[in-house]
Amino acid sequence: MEPSPLRVIAYCCLILGSFFLAKSISIKTPKYVLHELLAFKVNKSRFFRKSISQKLDSIIGFVFHFVGFGLLIYLEFDALGDQDRTAGGISRWQSAIGLTIVAMLAIAFLLSRITRFFSGKSFVEHVRFMVESHDYPLENDEGLVLELGRVIGIPRGDMDTVESYCEKVRAKMKLGASGPRPERRPPYR
């Protein structure tokens, strides 16, 4: 492996990408979480701005990683040169790289779908727990009801009201009817 300016640029891109990805990981600072737990006033608009910034940081980190690894793959491919060409003009290495890229895209798509499924399931379970244990009035939070219906897969009809759609969501989540329950469960500890 001989030194190359492109290789140095590729490694610099990987370092920058790692920095931005690491920067985008944590959303809430411990101070914010403590304020929230103790029911102090929190600056939600600053938290929202920070979440947008972290989303952009993750995109920038991905782009740097993509460029860095792309340059490294190019350098490996370039080092192979013109050796090993077949009659069609495509080498074994070109086809291997093409198949690897297709496999990587398929795996990324599959893992994305799996994480989306399990995050939706976890979201519904957490909301179910909060509604059951704290008698949370789900009907008063139209945005939450719509999001739950979307995640669970309940279509909205033209004749649905907020209340009727909420009852569909409650039925699908196996929650009781709204209103006070005779037996209240203790909070989760």
C-alpha positions as CSV (number, residue, x, y, z in Angstrom):
1,M,0.0,0.0,0.0
2,E,1.8,3.1,-1.2
3,P,0.9,6.5,0.2
4,S,-1.7,8.4,-1.8
5,P,-3.3,11.9,-1.3
6,L,-6.7,10.3,-2.1
7,R,-6.1,7.8,0.7
8,V,-5.3,10.6,3.2
9,I,-8.4,12.5,2.1
10,A,-10.5,9.3,2.5
11,Y,-9.3,8.8,6.1
12,C,-9.9,12.5,6.9
13,C,-13.5,12.1,5.6
14,L,-13.9,9.0,7.8
15,I,-12.6,10.9,10.9
16,L,-14.9,13.9,10.1
17,G,-17.9,11.5,9.5
18,S,-17.3,9.8,12.8
19,F,-17.1,13.1,14.6
20,F,-20.5,14.2,13.2
21,L,-22.1,10.9,13.8
22,A,-20.9,10.8,17.4
23,K,-22.2,14.4,17.8
24,S,-25.6,13.5,16.6
25,I,-26.2,10.6,19.1
26,S,-27.5,12.2,22.3
27,I,-30.6,14.3,22.2
28,K,-31.3,15.2,25.8
29,T,-28.6,16.4,28.1
30,P,-28.7,15.1,31.7
31,K,-29.6,18.7,32.9
32,Y,-32.6,18.7,30.6
33,V,-33.7,15.2,31.7
34,L,-33.4,16.2,35.4
35,H,-35.5,19.4,34.8
36,E,-38.1,17.3,33.0
37,L,-38.2,14.7,35.8
38,L,-38.5,17.3,38.5
39,A,-41.2,19.1,36.5
40,F,-39.2,22.3,36.2
41,K,-39.8,24.5,33.2
42,V,-37.9,23.3,30.2
43,N,-37.1,25.1,27.0
44,K,-38.8,22.9,24.5
45,S,-38.0,25.2,21.5
46,R,-34.3,24.9,22.2
47,F,-34.7,21.1,22.4
48,F,-36.5,21.1,19.1
49,R,-33.8,23.2,17.5
50,K,-31.1,20.9,18.9
51,S,-32.9,17.8,17.5
52,I,-33.0,19.4,14.0
53,S,-29.3,20.2,14.4
54,Q,-28.5,16.6,15.4
55,K,-30.5,15.3,12.4
56,L,-28.3,17.4,10.1
57,D,-25.2,16.3,11.9
58,S,-26.1,12.6,11.3
59,I,-26.7,13.4,7.6
60,I,-23.3,15.2,7.3
61,G,-21.6,12.3,9.1
62,F,-23.2,9.8,6.7
63,V,-22.0,11.8,3.7
64,F,-18.5,12.0,5.0
65,H,-18.4,8.3,5.6
66,F,-19.9,7.6,2.2
67,V,-17.2,9.7,0.5
68,G,-14.4,8.3,2.6
69,F,-15.3,4.7,2.0
70,G,-16.1,5.4,-1.6
71,L,-12.6,6.8,-2.1
72,L,-11.1,3.8,-0.4
73,I,-13.0,1.4,-2.6
74,Y,-12.0,3.4,-5.7
75,L,-8.3,3.2,-4.6
76,E,-8.6,-0.6,-4.2
77,F,-10.3,-0.9,-7.5
78,D,-7.7,1.3,-9.2
79,A,-4.8,-0.7,-7.7
80,L,-6.1,-3.8,-9.5
81,G,-5.7,-2.0,-12.8
82,D,-6.7,-3.7,-16.0
83,Q,-5.8,-7.2,-14.9
84,D,-8.2,-10.0,-15.1
85,R,-10.6,-8.5,-17.8
86,T,-13.2,-10.9,-19.3
87,A,-14.5,-10.9,-22.8
88,G,-17.3,-8.5,-22.0
89,G,-14.9,-6.0,-20.5
90,I,-16.0,-6.5,-16.9
91,S,-13.5,-8.0,-14.5
92,R,-14.2,-10.4,-11.6
93,W,-13.4,-7.5,-9.2
94,Q,-15.9,-5.2,-10.9
95,S,-18.7,-7.8,-10.7
96,A,-17.7,-8.6,-7.1
97,I,-17.9,-4.9,-6.1
98,G,-21.2,-4.5,-7.9
99,L,-22.7,-7.6,-6.1
100,T,-21.3,-6.3,-2.8
101,I,-23.0,-2.9,-3.3
102,V,-26.3,-4.5,-4.2
103,A,-26.1,-6.8,-1.1
104,M,-25.2,-3.8,1.2
105,L,-28.2,-1.9,-0.1
106,A,-30.5,-4.9,0.4
107,I,-29.2,-5.4,3.9
108,A,-29.6,-1.7,4.8
109,F,-33.2,-1.7,3.4
110,L,-34.1,-4.8,5.4
111,L,-32.6,-3.6,8.6
112,S,-34.3,-0.2,8.2
113,R,-37.7,-2.0,7.8
114,I,-37.0,-4.2,10.9
115,T,-36.0,-1.2,13.1
116,R,-39.0,0.8,11.9
117,F,-41.3,-2.2,12.8
118,F,-39.8,-2.7,16.3
119,S,-39.7,1.0,17.1
120,G,-43.4,1.3,16.2
121,K,-44.2,-1.7,18.4
122,S,-42.2,-0.3,21.3
123,F,-43.9,3.1,20.9
124,V,-47.4,1.5,21.0
125,E,-46.4,-0.5,24.1
126,H,-45.1,2.5,26.0
127,V,-48.2,4.6,25.2
128,R,-50.4,1.6,26.2
129,F,-48.6,1.5,29.6
130,M,-48.9,5.2,30.2
131,V,-52.6,5.2,29.2
132,E,-53.4,2.2,31.5
133,S,-51.3,3.1,34.5
134,H,-51.9,6.8,34.6
135,D,-55.4,7.1,33.1
136,Y,-54.1,9.3,30.4
137,P,-57.0,10.9,28.4
138,L,-56.0,9.7,25.0
139,E,-59.1,11.4,23.4
140,N,-57.6,14.8,24.4
141,D,-54.5,14.3,22.3
142,E,-55.5,14.2,18.7
143,G,-52.0,14.1,17.4
144,L,-51.1,11.1,19.5
145,V,-54.2,9.3,18.4
146,L,-53.4,9.9,14.7
147,E,-49.8,8.8,15.2
148,L,-50.9,5.6,17.0
149,G,-53.4,4.9,14.3
150,R,-50.8,5.3,11.6
151,V,-48.3,3.1,13.4
152,I,-50.9,0.4,14.1
153,G,-52.2,0.6,10.6
154,I,-55.8,1.8,11.1
155,P,-57.1,3.6,8.0
156,R,-59.0,6.9,8.6
157,G,-62.4,7.0,7.0
158,D,-64.1,10.1,5.7
159,M,-66.9,9.7,8.4
160,D,-64.5,9.2,11.3
161,T,-64.5,11.7,14.1
162,V,-61.7,12.1,16.6
163,E,-63.8,10.1,19.1
164,S,-64.7,7.3,16.7
165,Y,-61.1,7.0,15.5
166,C,-59.8,7.0,19.0
167,E,-62.2,4.2,19.9
168,K,-60.8,2.2,16.9
169,V,-57.3,2.8,18.2
170,R,-58.3,1.9,21.8
171,A,-59.8,-1.4,20.5
172,K,-56.8,-2.3,18.4
173,M,-54.5,-1.6,21.4
174,K,-56.8,-3.6,23.6
175,L,-57.4,-0.7,25.9
176,G,-60.6,-0.3,27.9
177,A,-63.1,2.4,27.1
178,S,-62.2,5.9,28.1
179,G,-63.0,7.3,31.5
180,P,-62.2,6.3,35.1
181,R,-61.4,2.7,35.8
182,P,-62.4,1.0,39.0
183,E,-58.9,-0.4,39.7
184,R,-55.9,1.7,39.1
185,R,-52.5,0.0,38.6
186,P,-49.5,1.3,40.5
187,P,-46.9,3.2,38.6
188,Y,-44.0,1.3,37.1
189,R,-40.9,1.5,39.1
